[in-house]
Structure formats: structure tokens, C-alpha cells
């Protein structure tokens, strides 16, 4: 349940919260725990921000991570499969 609350908070307020909940309950998106488990160990770290967005008609998680190396990266993951789509280093 904590993951659902975190997902809802990250997805924004009001309608976004309900949208995130519906997508999770319908099985269209993975739970936050499952998404976090799919982040490769070399990219893992402290989650700074998490958003559930639409990209090209599909739900994606945009995750901003502070890595163990001190670098901030933006990871884009397919919300249905957890597949890592892209990694961007954020400018300091």
C-alpha cells in the first residue's frame, strides 16, 4: 500500500492520483516495487522524483535518481513492462 501512496503522490494531485490508482489496479502499470526492482544496480540510488506520464500513447515512469556516485540521472521506464527506455545525466 505504501508503494501505491508513493505512486499516487508522485503522479500529482487530484485526477492524476486517481488515474495512477486505476492504471495500477487494472494491471496496466507495474507497482512501484516492481519498477524499482527493474532499475539496474549501477543506476540505483535515492529516488528524488517519480512521475507517471504518457509518452507516445503509453504510460511511462520518469524517475530522477541520485546515484551512489553523486550523479543525478533521469530514467525513463516502460510502466507496463519495467523495461528501461532511456537514461539521461542531469546537469549540475
PyMOL Python script that loads the backbone (N, CA, C, O; Angstrom):
from pymol import cmd

cmd.read_pdbstr("""\
ATOM      1  N   UNK A   1       0.811  -1.185   0.000  1.00  0.00           N
ATOM      2  CA  UNK A   1       0.000   0.000   0.000  1.00  0.00           C
ATOM      3  C   UNK A   1       0.859   1.256   0.000  1.00  0.00           C
ATOM      4  O   UNK A   1       0.476   2.268  -0.587  1.00  0.00           O
ATOM      5  N   UNK A   2       2.026   1.199   0.658  1.00  0.00           N
ATOM      6  CA  UNK A   2       2.924   2.335   0.674  1.00  0.00           C
ATOM      7  C   UNK A   2       3.333   2.706  -0.748  1.00  0.00           C
ATOM      8  O   UNK A   2       3.409   3.887  -1.087  1.00  0.00           O
ATOM      9  N   UNK A   3       3.592   1.717  -1.564  1.00  0.00           N
ATOM     10  CA  UNK A   3       4.008   1.978  -2.934  1.00  0.00           C
ATOM     11  C   UNK A   3       2.914   2.680  -3.709  1.00  0.00           C
ATOM     12  O   UNK A   3       3.199   3.588  -4.489  1.00  0.00           O
ATOM     13  N   UNK A   4       1.675   2.281  -3.513  1.00  0.00           N
ATOM     14  CA  UNK A   4       0.567   2.921  -4.197  1.00  0.00           C
ATOM     15  C   UNK A   4       0.455   4.371  -3.757  1.00  0.00           C
ATOM     16  O   UNK A   4       0.200   5.247  -4.583  1.00  0.00           O
ATOM     17  N   UNK A   5       0.639   4.638  -2.480  1.00  0.00           N
ATOM     18  CA  UNK A   5       0.589   6.014  -1.984  1.00  0.00           C
ATOM     19  C   UNK A   5       1.720   6.835  -2.587  1.00  0.00           C
ATOM     20  O   UNK A   5       1.514   7.983  -2.979  1.00  0.00           O
ATOM     21  N   UNK A   6       2.912   6.253  -2.665  1.00  0.00           N
ATOM     22  CA  UNK A   6       4.049   6.961  -3.243  1.00  0.00           C
ATOM     23  C   UNK A   6       3.814   7.214  -4.723  1.00  0.00           C
ATOM     24  O   UNK A   6       4.108   8.299  -5.224  1.00  0.00           O
ATOM     25  N   UNK A   7       3.291   6.228  -5.419  1.00  0.00           N
ATOM     26  CA  UNK A   7       2.981   6.381  -6.836  1.00  0.00           C
ATOM     27  C   UNK A   7       1.958   7.474  -7.034  1.00  0.00           C
ATOM     28  O   UNK A   7       2.112   8.319  -7.917  1.00  0.00           O
ATOM     29  N   UNK A   8       0.925   7.470  -6.232  1.00  0.00           N
ATOM     30  CA  UNK A   8      -0.128   8.463  -6.352  1.00  0.00           C
ATOM     31  C   UNK A   8       0.419   9.859  -6.075  1.00  0.00           C
ATOM     32  O   UNK A   8       0.101  10.804  -6.797  1.00  0.00           O
ATOM     33  N   UNK A   9       1.233   9.992  -5.043  1.00  0.00           N
ATOM     34  CA  UNK A   9       1.814  11.289  -4.714  1.00  0.00           C
ATOM     35  C   UNK A   9       2.713  11.763  -5.840  1.00  0.00           C
ATOM     36  O   UNK A   9       2.712  12.943  -6.192  1.00  0.00           O
ATOM     37  N   UNK A  10       3.472  10.853  -6.398  1.00  0.00           N
ATOM     38  CA  UNK A  10       4.395  11.211  -7.460  1.00  0.00           C
ATOM     39  C   UNK A  10       3.663  11.564  -8.747  1.00  0.00           C
ATOM     40  O   UNK A  10       4.149  12.372  -9.538  1.00  0.00           O
ATOM     41  N   UNK A  11       2.520  10.974  -8.956  1.00  0.00           N
ATOM     42  CA  UNK A  11       1.778  11.205 -10.186  1.00  0.00           C
ATOM     43  C   UNK A  11       1.071  12.546 -10.185  1.00  0.00           C
ATOM     44  O   UNK A  11       0.540  12.970 -11.212  1.00  0.00           O
ATOM     45  N   UNK A  12       1.060  13.216  -9.047  1.00  0.00           N
ATOM     46  CA  UNK A  12       0.439  14.531  -8.991  1.00  0.00           C
ATOM     47  C   UNK A  12      -0.790  14.506  -8.136  1.00  0.00           C
ATOM     48  O   UNK A  12      -1.101  13.498  -7.501  1.00  0.00           O
ATOM     49  N   UNK A  13      -1.484  15.602  -8.118  1.00  0.00           N
ATOM     50  CA  UNK A  13      -2.655  15.718  -7.260  1.00  0.00           C
ATOM     51  C   UNK A  13      -3.936  15.383  -7.985  1.00  0.00           C
ATOM     52  O   UNK A  13      -3.965  15.220  -9.205  1.00  0.00           O
ATOM     53  N   UNK A  14      -4.997  15.285  -7.204  1.00  0.00           N
ATOM     54  CA  UNK A  14      -6.345  15.158  -7.729  1.00  0.00           C
ATOM     55  C   UNK A  14      -6.535  14.045  -8.722  1.00  0.00           C
ATOM     56  O   UNK A  14      -6.399  12.869  -8.386  1.00  0.00           O
ATOM     57  N   UNK A  15      -6.856  14.422  -9.972  1.00  0.00           N
ATOM     58  CA  UNK A  15      -7.165  13.457 -11.011  1.00  0.00           C
ATOM     59  C   UNK A  15      -6.015  12.533 -11.340  1.00  0.00           C
ATOM     60  O   UNK A  15      -6.241  11.371 -11.676  1.00  0.00           O
ATOM     61  N   UNK A  16      -4.777  13.022 -11.251  1.00  0.00           N
ATOM     62  CA  UNK A  16      -3.623  12.175 -11.537  1.00  0.00           C
ATOM     63  C   UNK A  16      -3.523  11.027 -10.535  1.00  0.00           C
ATOM     64  O   UNK A  16      -3.152   9.910 -10.893  1.00  0.00           O
ATOM     65  N   UNK A  17      -3.851  11.310  -9.298  1.00  0.00           N
ATOM     66  CA  UNK A  17      -3.825  10.281  -8.258  1.00  0.00           C
ATOM     67  C   UNK A  17      -4.798   9.166  -8.609  1.00  0.00           C
ATOM     68  O   UNK A  17      -4.452   7.987  -8.534  1.00  0.00           O
ATOM     69  N   UNK A  18      -5.990   9.529  -8.983  1.00  0.00           N
ATOM     70  CA  UNK A  18      -6.997   8.531  -9.354  1.00  0.00           C
ATOM     71  C   UNK A  18      -6.590   7.775 -10.612  1.00  0.00           C
ATOM     72  O   UNK A  18      -6.791   6.564 -10.703  1.00  0.00           O
ATOM     73  N   UNK A  19      -6.026   8.476 -11.570  1.00  0.00           N
ATOM     74  CA  UNK A  19      -5.581   7.832 -12.808  1.00  0.00           C
ATOM     75  C   UNK A  19      -4.506   6.794 -12.495  1.00  0.00           C
ATOM     76  O   UNK A  19      -4.556   5.676 -13.008  1.00  0.00           O
ATOM     77  N   UNK A  20      -3.544   7.156 -11.664  1.00  0.00           N
ATOM     78  CA  UNK A  20      -2.475   6.226 -11.296  1.00  0.00           C
ATOM     79  C   UNK A  20      -3.047   5.008 -10.591  1.00  0.00           C
ATOM     80  O   UNK A  20      -2.637   3.881 -10.868  1.00  0.00           O
ATOM     81  N   UNK A  21      -3.981   5.220  -9.692  1.00  0.00           N
ATOM     82  CA  UNK A  21      -4.597   4.115  -8.963  1.00  0.00           C
ATOM     83  C   UNK A  21      -5.339   3.184  -9.919  1.00  0.00           C
ATOM     84  O   UNK A  21      -5.204   1.963  -9.829  1.00  0.00           O
ATOM     85  N   UNK A  22      -6.119   3.755 -10.831  1.00  0.00           N
ATOM     86  CA  UNK A  22      -6.876   2.939 -11.794  1.00  0.00           C
ATOM     87  C   UNK A  22      -5.945   2.115 -12.686  1.00  0.00           C
ATOM     88  O   UNK A  22      -6.187   0.932 -12.923  1.00  0.00           O
ATOM     89  N   UNK A  23      -4.885   2.749 -13.176  1.00  0.00           N
ATOM     90  CA  UNK A  23      -3.934   2.032 -14.028  1.00  0.00           C
ATOM     91  C   UNK A  23      -3.271   0.886 -13.279  1.00  0.00           C
ATOM     92  O   UNK A  23      -3.088  -0.200 -13.830  1.00  0.00           O
ATOM     93  N   UNK A  24      -2.912   1.129 -12.023  1.00  0.00           N
ATOM     94  CA  UNK A  24      -2.275   0.082 -11.201  1.00  0.00           C
ATOM     95  C   UNK A  24      -3.246  -1.052 -10.932  1.00  0.00           C
ATOM     96  O   UNK A  24      -2.894  -2.222 -11.088  1.00  0.00           O
ATOM     97  N   UNK A  25      -4.467  -0.718 -10.529  1.00  0.00           N
ATOM     98  CA  UNK A  25      -5.460  -1.751 -10.210  1.00  0.00           C
ATOM     99  C   UNK A  25      -5.867  -2.560 -11.434  1.00  0.00           C
ATOM    100  O   UNK A  25      -6.185  -3.743 -11.321  1.00  0.00           O
ATOM    101  N   UNK A  26      -5.857  -1.928 -12.600  1.00  0.00           N
ATOM    102  CA  UNK A  26      -6.234  -2.643 -13.826  1.00  0.00           C
ATOM    103  C   UNK A  26      -5.090  -3.499 -14.360  1.00  0.00           C
ATOM    104  O   UNK A  26      -5.280  -4.292 -15.283  1.00  0.00           O
ATOM    105  N   UNK A  27      -3.901  -3.337 -13.778  1.00  0.00           N
ATOM    106  CA  UNK A  27      -2.755  -4.106 -14.236  1.00  0.00           C
ATOM    107  C   UNK A  27      -2.054  -3.501 -15.435  1.00  0.00           C
ATOM    108  O   UNK A  27      -1.163  -4.132 -16.005  1.00  0.00           O
ATOM    109  N   UNK A  28      -2.433  -2.290 -15.838  1.00  0.00           N
ATOM    110  CA  UNK A  28      -1.792  -1.645 -16.996  1.00  0.00           C
ATOM    111  C   UNK A  28      -0.413  -1.115 -16.672  1.00  0.00           C
ATOM    112  O   UNK A  28       0.416  -0.945 -17.565  1.00  0.00           O
ATOM    113  N   UNK A  29      -0.159  -0.849 -15.380  1.00  0.00           N
ATOM    114  CA  UNK A  29       1.173  -0.419 -14.972  1.00  0.00           C
ATOM    115  C   UNK A  29       1.634  -1.282 -13.812  1.00  0.00           C
ATOM    116  O   UNK A  29       0.821  -1.789 -13.040  1.00  0.00           O
ATOM    117  N   UNK A  30       2.945  -1.444 -13.696  1.00  0.00           N
ATOM    118  CA  UNK A  30       3.521  -2.212 -12.601  1.00  0.00           C
ATOM    119  C   UNK A  30       3.511  -1.399 -11.315  1.00  0.00           C
ATOM    120  O   UNK A  30       3.446  -0.170 -11.334  1.00  0.00           O
ATOM    121  N   UNK A  31       3.578  -2.110 -10.209  1.00  0.00           N
ATOM    122  CA  UNK A  31       3.668  -1.440  -8.915  1.00  0.00           C
ATOM    123  C   UNK A  31       5.023  -0.748  -8.795  1.00  0.00           C
ATOM    124  O   UNK A  31       5.972  -1.064  -9.513  1.00  0.00           O
ATOM    125  N   UNK A  32       5.081   0.186  -7.886  1.00  0.00           N
ATOM    126  CA  UNK A  32       6.323   0.908  -7.652  1.00  0.00           C
ATOM    127  C   UNK A  32       7.444  -0.046  -7.248  1.00  0.00           C
ATOM    128  O   UNK A  32       8.580   0.115  -7.693  1.00  0.00           O
ATOM    129  N   UNK A  33       7.138  -1.037  -6.408  1.00  0.00           N
ATOM    130  CA  UNK A  33       8.166  -2.002  -6.003  1.00  0.00           C
ATOM    131  C   UNK A  33       8.741  -2.740  -7.206  1.00  0.00           C
ATOM    132  O   UNK A  33       9.953  -2.933  -7.303  1.00  0.00           O
ATOM    133  N   UNK A  34       7.875  -3.147  -8.112  1.00  0.00           N
ATOM    134  CA  UNK A  34       8.344  -3.901  -9.283  1.00  0.00           C
ATOM    135  C   UNK A  34       9.163  -3.017 -10.215  1.00  0.00           C
ATOM    136  O   UNK A  34      10.142  -3.472 -10.806  1.00  0.00           O
ATOM    137  N   UNK A  35       8.760  -1.751 -10.347  1.00  0.00           N
ATOM    138  CA  UNK A  35       9.520  -0.822 -11.180  1.00  0.00           C
ATOM    139  C   UNK A  35      10.906  -0.598 -10.576  1.00  0.00           C
ATOM    140  O   UNK A  35      11.913  -0.651 -11.282  1.00  0.00           O
ATOM    141  N   UNK A  36      10.953  -0.348  -9.269  1.00  0.00           N
ATOM    142  CA  UNK A  36      12.240  -0.098  -8.610  1.00  0.00           C
ATOM    143  C   UNK A  36      13.161  -1.315  -8.717  1.00  0.00           C
ATOM    144  O   UNK A  36      14.378  -1.164  -8.829  1.00  0.00           O
ATOM    145  N   UNK A  37      12.590  -2.509  -8.683  1.00  0.00           N
ATOM    146  CA  UNK A  37      13.389  -3.734  -8.804  1.00  0.00           C
ATOM    147  C   UNK A  37      13.994  -3.878 -10.196  1.00  0.00           C
ATOM    148  O   UNK A  37      14.962  -4.617 -10.372  1.00  0.00           O
ATOM    149  N   UNK A  38      13.446  -3.192 -11.173  1.00  0.00           N
ATOM    150  CA  UNK A  38      13.947  -3.302 -12.543  1.00  0.00           C
ATOM    151  C   UNK A  38      15.014  -2.258 -12.883  1.00  0.00           C
ATOM    152  O   UNK A  38      15.585  -2.286 -13.973  1.00  0.00           O
ATOM    153  N   UNK A  39      15.283  -1.346 -11.957  1.00  0.00           N
ATOM    154  CA  UNK A  39      16.349  -0.379 -12.193  1.00  0.00           C
ATOM    155  C   UNK A  39      17.679  -1.108 -12.018  1.00  0.00           C
ATOM    156  O   UNK A  39      17.924  -1.702 -10.967  1.00  0.00           O
ATOM    157  N   UNK A  40      18.535  -1.068 -13.033  1.00  0.00           N
ATOM    158  CA  UNK A  40      19.823  -1.773 -12.926  1.00  0.00           C
ATOM    159  C   UNK A  40      20.609  -1.291 -11.708  1.00  0.00           C
ATOM    160  O   UNK A  40      20.583  -0.102 -11.388  1.00  0.00           O
ATOM    161  N   UNK A  41      21.307  -2.198 -11.028  1.00  0.00           N
ATOM    162  CA  UNK A  41      22.032  -1.839  -9.806  1.00  0.00           C
ATOM    163  C   UNK A  41      22.991  -0.663  -9.978  1.00  0.00           C
ATOM    164  O   UNK A  41      23.135   0.149  -9.064  1.00  0.00           O
ATOM    165  N   UNK A  42      23.646  -0.558 -11.131  1.00  0.00           N
ATOM    166  CA  UNK A  42      24.597   0.546 -11.325  1.00  0.00           C
ATOM    167  C   UNK A  42      23.909   1.903 -11.476  1.00  0.00           C
ATOM    168  O   UNK A  42      24.575   2.938 -11.428  1.00  0.00           O
ATOM    169  N   UNK A  43      22.583   1.912 -11.658  1.00  0.00           N
ATOM    170  CA  UNK A  43      21.825   3.161 -11.759  1.00  0.00           C
ATOM    171  C   UNK A  43      20.976   3.428 -10.520  1.00  0.00           C
ATOM    172  O   UNK A  43      20.358   4.486 -10.405  1.00  0.00           O
ATOM    173  N   UNK A  44      20.944   2.482  -9.605  1.00  0.00           N
ATOM    174  CA  UNK A  44      20.101   2.618  -8.413  1.00  0.00           C
ATOM    175  C   UNK A  44      20.650   3.702  -7.492  1.00  0.00           C
ATOM    176  O   UNK A  44      21.820   4.077  -7.566  1.00  0.00           O
ATOM    177  N   UNK A  45      19.783   4.184  -6.639  1.00  0.00           N
ATOM    178  CA  UNK A  45      20.158   5.211  -5.671  1.00  0.00           C
ATOM    179  C   UNK A  45      18.929   5.756  -4.994  1.00  0.00           C
ATOM    180  O   UNK A  45      17.898   5.089  -4.915  1.00  0.00           O
ATOM    181  N   UNK A  46      19.042   6.964  -4.510  1.00  0.00           N
ATOM    182  CA  UNK A  46      17.940   7.618  -3.810  1.00  0.00           C
ATOM    183  C   UNK A  46      16.989   8.248  -4.830  1.00  0.00           C
ATOM    184  O   UNK A  46      17.414   9.023  -5.688  1.00  0.00           O
ATOM    185  N   UNK A  47      15.709   7.911  -4.732  1.00  0.00           N
ATOM    186  CA  UNK A  47      14.701   8.459  -5.630  1.00  0.00           C
ATOM    187  C   UNK A  47      14.414   9.902  -5.222  1.00  0.00           C
ATOM    188  O   UNK A  47      14.018  10.165  -4.086  1.00  0.00           O
ATOM    189  N   UNK A  48      14.617  10.827  -6.149  1.00  0.00           N
ATOM    190  CA  UNK A  48      14.354  12.235  -5.887  1.00  0.00           C
ATOM    191  C   UNK A  48      12.971  12.647  -6.367  1.00  0.00           C
ATOM    192  O   UNK A  48      12.300  13.471  -5.746  1.00  0.00           O
ATOM    193  N   UNK A  49      12.560  12.057  -7.482  1.00  0.00           N
ATOM    194  CA  UNK A  49      11.264  12.401  -8.060  1.00  0.00           C
ATOM    195  C   UNK A  49      10.783  11.240  -8.910  1.00  0.00           C
ATOM    196  O   UNK A  49      11.573  10.531  -9.534  1.00  0.00           O
ATOM    197  N   UNK A  50       9.469  11.060  -8.920  1.00  0.00           N
ATOM    198  CA  UNK A  50       8.865   9.994  -9.714  1.00  0.00           C
ATOM    199  C   UNK A  50       7.582  10.521 -10.314  1.00  0.00           C
ATOM    200  O   UNK A  50       6.739  11.082  -9.614  1.00  0.00           O
ATOM    201  N   UNK A  51       7.438  10.337 -11.614  1.00  0.00           N
ATOM    202  CA  UNK A  51       6.225  10.770 -12.298  1.00  0.00           C
ATOM    203  C   UNK A  51       5.738   9.658 -13.210  1.00  0.00           C
ATOM    204  O   UNK A  51       6.527   8.941 -13.825  1.00  0.00           O
ATOM    205  N   UNK A  52       4.425   9.531 -13.283  1.00  0.00           N
ATOM    206  CA  UNK A  52       3.796   8.635 -14.251  1.00  0.00           C
ATOM    207  C   UNK A  52       3.278   9.512 -15.369  1.00  0.00           C
ATOM    208  O   UNK A  52       2.422  10.370 -15.153  1.00  0.00           O
ATOM    209  N   UNK A  53       3.804   9.294 -16.575  1.00  0.00           N
ATOM    210  CA  UNK A  53       3.462  10.142 -17.706  1.00  0.00           C
ATOM    211  C   UNK A  53       3.036   9.290 -18.891  1.00  0.00           C
ATOM    212  O   UNK A  53       3.161   8.066 -18.873  1.00  0.00           O
ATOM    213  N   UNK A  54       2.534   9.955 -19.912  1.00  0.00           N
ATOM    214  CA  UNK A  54       2.222   9.297 -21.183  1.00  0.00           C
ATOM    215  C   UNK A  54       3.257   9.727 -22.197  1.00  0.00           C
ATOM    216  O   UNK A  54       3.560  10.913 -22.326  1.00  0.00           O
ATOM    217  N   UNK A  55       3.796   8.763 -22.914  1.00  0.00           N
ATOM    218  CA  UNK A  55       4.724   9.060 -23.987  1.00  0.00           C
ATOM    219  C   UNK A  55       4.339   8.218 -25.185  1.00  0.00           C
ATOM    220  O   UNK A  55       4.360   6.989 -25.131  1.00  0.00           O
ATOM    221  N   UNK A  56       3.995   8.878 -26.243  1.00  0.00           N
ATOM    222  CA  UNK A  56       3.561   8.192 -27.464  1.00  0.00           C
ATOM    223  C   UNK A  56       2.404   7.236 -27.182  1.00  0.00           C
ATOM    224  O   UNK A  56       2.338   6.150 -27.756  1.00  0.00           O
ATOM    225  N   UNK A  57       1.487   7.645 -26.291  1.00  0.00           N
ATOM    226  CA  UNK A  57       0.300   6.856 -26.009  1.00  0.00           C
ATOM    227  C   UNK A  57       0.478   5.714 -25.037  1.00  0.00           C
ATOM    228  O   UNK A  57      -0.445   4.922 -24.847  1.00  0.00           O
ATOM    229  N   UNK A  58       1.648   5.605 -24.411  1.00  0.00           N
ATOM    230  CA  UNK A  58       1.850   4.533 -23.443  1.00  0.00           C
ATOM    231  C   UNK A  58       2.313   5.138 -22.114  1.00  0.00           C
ATOM    232  O   UNK A  58       2.990   6.166 -22.093  1.00  0.00           O
ATOM    233  N   UNK A  59       1.943   4.494 -21.015  1.00  0.00           N
ATOM    234  CA  UNK A  59       2.367   5.010 -19.710  1.00  0.00           C
ATOM    235  C   UNK A  59       3.837   4.700 -19.457  1.00  0.00           C
ATOM    236  O   UNK A  59       4.301   3.584 -19.694  1.00  0.00           O
ATOM    237  N   UNK A  60       4.562   5.705 -18.971  1.00  0.00           N
ATOM    238  CA  UNK A  60       5.968   5.552 -18.631  1.00  0.00           C
ATOM    239  C   UNK A  60       6.217   6.185 -17.268  1.00  0.00           C
ATOM    240  O   UNK A  60       5.556   7.147 -16.876  1.00  0.00           O
ATOM    241  N   UNK A  61       7.189   5.619 -16.557  1.00  0.00           N
ATOM    242  CA  UNK A  61       7.645   6.217 -15.312  1.00  0.00           C
ATOM    243  C   UNK A  61       8.895   7.025 -15.619  1.00  0.00           C
ATOM    244  O   UNK A  61       9.831   6.530 -16.248  1.00  0.00           O
ATOM    245  N   UNK A  62       8.899   8.269 -15.170  1.00  0.00           N
ATOM    246  CA  UNK A  62      10.098   9.096 -15.230  1.00  0.00           C
ATOM    247  C   UNK A  62      10.623   9.175 -13.803  1.00  0.00           C
ATOM    248  O   UNK A  62       9.951   9.703 -12.917  1.00  0.00           O
ATOM    249  N   UNK A  63      11.819   8.651 -13.583  1.00  0.00           N
ATOM    250  CA  UNK A  63      12.381   8.538 -12.240  1.00  0.00           C
ATOM    251  C   UNK A  63      13.691   9.318 -12.193  1.00  0.00           C
ATOM    252  O   UNK A  63      14.611   9.055 -12.967  1.00  0.00           O
ATOM    253  N   UNK A  64      13.762  10.278 -11.278  1.00  0.00           N
ATOM    254  CA  UNK A  64      15.005  11.022 -11.066  1.00  0.00           C
ATOM    255  C   UNK A  64      15.711  10.387  -9.878  1.00  0.00           C
ATOM    256  O   UNK A  64      15.148  10.281  -8.788  1.00  0.00           O
ATOM    257  N   UNK A  65      16.958   9.965 -10.102  1.00  0.00           N
ATOM    258  CA  UNK A  65      17.706   9.196  -9.102  1.00  0.00           C
ATOM    259  C   UNK A  65      19.031   9.893  -8.794  1.00  0.00           C
ATOM    260  O   UNK A  65      19.753  10.320  -9.695  1.00  0.00           O
ATOM    261  N   UNK A  66      19.330   9.993  -7.495  1.00  0.00           N
ATOM    262  CA  UNK A  66      20.653  10.421  -7.050  1.00  0.00           C
ATOM    263  C   UNK A  66      21.460   9.148  -6.841  1.00  0.00           C
ATOM    264  O   UNK A  66      21.221   8.399  -5.894  1.00  0.00           O
ATOM    265  N   UNK A  67      22.415   8.911  -7.730  1.00  0.00           N
ATOM    266  CA  UNK A  67      23.196   7.679  -7.689  1.00  0.00           C
ATOM    267  C   UNK A  67      24.222   7.662  -6.572  1.00  0.00           C
ATOM    268  O   UNK A  67      24.543   8.690  -5.974  1.00  0.00           O
ATOM    269  N   UNK A  68      24.721   6.484  -6.311  1.00  0.00           N
ATOM    270  CA  UNK A  68      25.757   6.315  -5.285  1.00  0.00           C
ATOM    271  C   UNK A  68      27.026   7.081  -5.637  1.00  0.00           C
ATOM    272  O   UNK A  68      27.844   7.374  -4.765  1.00  0.00           O
ATOM    273  N   UNK A  69      27.187   7.403  -6.918  1.00  0.00           N
ATOM    274  CA  UNK A  69      28.344   8.168  -7.371  1.00  0.00           C
ATOM    275  C   UNK A  69      28.117   9.671  -7.272  1.00  0.00           C
ATOM    276  O   UNK A  69      28.984  10.453  -7.663  1.00  0.00           O
ATOM    277  N   UNK A  70      26.955  10.090  -6.752  1.00  0.00           N
ATOM    278  CA  UNK A  70      26.648  11.508  -6.585  1.00  0.00           C
ATOM    279  C   UNK A  70      26.032  12.171  -7.798  1.00  0.00           C
ATOM    280  O   UNK A  70      25.719  13.361  -7.762  1.00  0.00           O
ATOM    281  N   UNK A  71      25.855  11.422  -8.869  1.00  0.00           N
ATOM    282  CA  UNK A  71      25.264  11.982 -10.090  1.00  0.00           C
ATOM    283  C   UNK A  71      23.753  11.816 -10.071  1.00  0.00           C
ATOM    284  O   UNK A  71      23.226  10.824  -9.567  1.00  0.00           O
ATOM    285  N   UNK A  72      23.063  12.813 -10.635  1.00  0.00           N
ATOM    286  CA  UNK A  72      21.613  12.748 -10.772  1.00  0.00           C
ATOM    287  C   UNK A  72      21.299  12.336 -12.200  1.00  0.00           C
ATOM    288  O   UNK A  72      21.802  12.912 -13.165  1.00  0.00           O
ATOM    289  N   UNK A  73      20.450  11.319 -12.305  1.00  0.00           N
ATOM    290  CA  UNK A  73      20.056  10.811 -13.625  1.00  0.00           C
ATOM    291  C   UNK A  73      18.543  10.744 -13.722  1.00  0.00           C
ATOM    292  O   UNK A  73      17.845  10.524 -12.732  1.00  0.00           O
ATOM    293  N   UNK A  74      18.054  10.938 -14.935  1.00  0.00           N
ATOM    294  CA  UNK A  74      16.633  10.759 -15.210  1.00  0.00           C
ATOM    295  C   UNK A  74      16.483   9.461 -15.993  1.00  0.00           C
ATOM    296  O   UNK A  74      17.027   9.309 -17.087  1.00  0.00           O
ATOM    297  N   UNK A  75      15.730   8.525 -15.408  1.00  0.00           N
ATOM    298  CA  UNK A  75      15.482   7.238 -16.046  1.00  0.00           C
ATOM    299  C   UNK A  75      14.058   7.224 -16.563  1.00  0.00           C
ATOM    300  O   UNK A  75      13.141   7.689 -15.886  1.00  0.00           O
ATOM    301  N   UNK A  76      13.873   6.699 -17.746  1.00  0.00           N
ATOM    302  CA  UNK A  76      12.543   6.523 -18.316  1.00  0.00           C
ATOM    303  C   UNK A  76      12.308   5.029 -18.443  1.00  0.00           C
ATOM    304  O   UNK A  76      13.068   4.323 -19.105  1.00  0.00           O
ATOM    305  N   UNK A  77      11.230   4.546 -17.794  1.00  0.00           N
ATOM    306  CA  UNK A  77      10.912   3.108 -17.804  1.00  0.00           C
ATOM    307  C   UNK A  77       9.492   2.895 -18.314  1.00  0.00           C
ATOM    308  O   UNK A  77       8.572   3.639 -17.973  1.00  0.00           O
ATOM    309  N   UNK A  78       9.338   1.874 -19.128  1.00  0.00           N
ATOM    310  CA  UNK A  78       8.006   1.485 -19.584  1.00  0.00           C
ATOM    311  C   UNK A  78       7.210   1.039 -18.356  1.00  0.00           C
ATOM    312  O   UNK A  78       7.627   0.120 -17.651  1.00  0.00           O
ATOM    313  N   UNK A  79       6.077   1.676 -18.096  1.00  0.00           N
ATOM    314  CA  UNK A  79       5.312   1.398 -16.876  1.00  0.00           C
ATOM    315  C   UNK A  79       4.628   0.033 -16.912  1.00  0.00           C
ATOM    316  O   UNK A  79       4.291  -0.508 -15.859  1.00  0.00           O
ATOM    317  N   UNK A  80       4.419  -0.525 -18.082  1.00  0.00           N
ATOM    318  CA  UNK A  80       3.766  -1.829 -18.186  1.00  0.00           C
ATOM    319  C   UNK A  80       4.755  -2.988 -18.031  1.00  0.00           C
ATOM    320  O   UNK A  80       4.425  -4.010 -17.428  1.00  0.00           O
ATOM    321  N   UNK A  81       5.962  -2.829 -18.573  1.00  0.00           N
ATOM    322  CA  UNK A  81       6.930  -3.927 -18.551  1.00  0.00           C
ATOM    323  C   UNK A  81       8.096  -3.684 -17.596  1.00  0.00           C
ATOM    324  O   UNK A  81       8.753  -4.631 -17.164  1.00  0.00           O
ATOM    325  N   UNK A  82       8.353  -2.429 -17.268  1.00  0.00           N
ATOM    326  CA  UNK A  82       9.503  -2.087 -16.448  1.00  0.00           C
ATOM    327  C   UNK A  82      10.786  -1.955 -17.240  1.00  0.00           C
ATOM    328  O   UNK A  82      11.849  -1.725 -16.664  1.00  0.00           O
ATOM    329  N   UNK A  83      10.704  -2.096 -18.550  1.00  0.00           N
ATOM    330  CA  UNK A  83      11.894  -2.017 -19.409  1.00  0.00           C
ATOM    331  C   UNK A  83      12.478  -0.606 -19.367  1.00  0.00           C
ATOM    332  O   UNK A  83      11.750   0.378 -19.498  1.00  0.00           O
ATOM    333  N   UNK A  84      13.787  -0.515 -19.184  1.00  0.00           N
ATOM    334  CA  UNK A  84      14.486   0.761 -19.181  1.00  0.00           C
ATOM    335  C   UNK A  84      14.535   1.293 -20.607  1.00  0.00           C
ATOM    336  O   UNK A  84      15.084   0.649 -21.501  1.00  0.00           O
ATOM    337  N   UNK A  85      13.958   2.474 -20.811  1.00  0.00           N
ATOM    338  CA  UNK A  85      13.885   3.057 -22.148  1.00  0.00           C
ATOM    339  C   UNK A  85      15.021   4.037 -22.416  1.00  0.00           C
ATOM    340  O   UNK A  85      15.554   4.086 -23.524  1.00  0.00           O
ATOM    341  N   UNK A  86      15.390   4.814 -21.402  1.00  0.00           N
ATOM    342  CA  UNK A  86      16.481   5.766 -21.593  1.00  0.00           C
ATOM    343  C   UNK A  86      17.038   6.226 -20.253  1.00  0.00           C
ATOM    344  O   UNK A  86      16.389   6.118 -19.213  1.00  0.00           O
ATOM    345  N   UNK A  87      18.260   6.739 -20.312  1.00  0.00           N
ATOM    346  CA  UNK A  87      18.958   7.283 -19.142  1.00  0.00           C
ATOM    347  C   UNK A  87      19.577   8.600 -19.589  1.00  0.00           C
ATOM    348  O   UNK A  87      20.265   8.664 -20.609  1.00  0.00           O
ATOM    349  N   UNK A  88      19.324   9.650 -18.813  1.00  0.00           N
ATOM    350  CA  UNK A  88      19.930  10.947 -19.084  1.00  0.00           C
ATOM    351  C   UNK A  88      20.626  11.439 -17.836  1.00  0.00           C
ATOM    352  O   UNK A  88      20.062  11.367 -16.744  1.00  0.00           O
ATOM    353  N   UNK A  89      21.844  11.937 -17.976  1.00  0.00           N
ATOM    354  CA  UNK A  89      22.513  12.604 -16.859  1.00  0.00           C
ATOM    355  C   UNK A  89      21.934  14.008 -16.776  1.00  0.00           C
ATOM    356  O   UNK A  89      21.792  14.700 -17.784  1.00  0.00           O
ATOM    357  N   UNK A  90      21.604  14.416 -15.555  1.00  0.00           N
ATOM    358  CA  UNK A  90      21.099  15.761 -15.314  1.00  0.00           C
ATOM    359  C   UNK A  90      22.285  16.694 -15.128  1.00  0.00           C
ATOM    360  O   UNK A  90      23.308  16.296 -14.571  1.00  0.00           O
ATOM    361  N   UNK A  91      22.157  17.910 -15.584  1.00  0.00           N
ATOM    362  CA  UNK A  91      23.216  18.911 -15.410  1.00  0.00           C
ATOM    363  C   UNK A  91      23.258  19.347 -13.956  1.00  0.00           C
ATOM    364  O   UNK A  91      22.216  19.487 -13.317  1.00  0.00           O
ATOM    365  N   UNK A  92      24.469  19.563 -13.425  1.00  0.00           N
ATOM    366  CA  UNK A  92      24.586  20.002 -12.015  1.00  0.00           C
ATOM    367  C   UNK A  92      24.033  21.400 -11.794  1.00  0.00           C
ATOM    368  O   UNK A  92      24.060  21.904 -10.672  1.00  0.00           O
TER     369      UNK A  92
END
""", "prot")
cmd.dss("prot")
cmd.show_as("cartoon", "prot")
cmd.util.cbc("prot")
cmd.orient("prot")
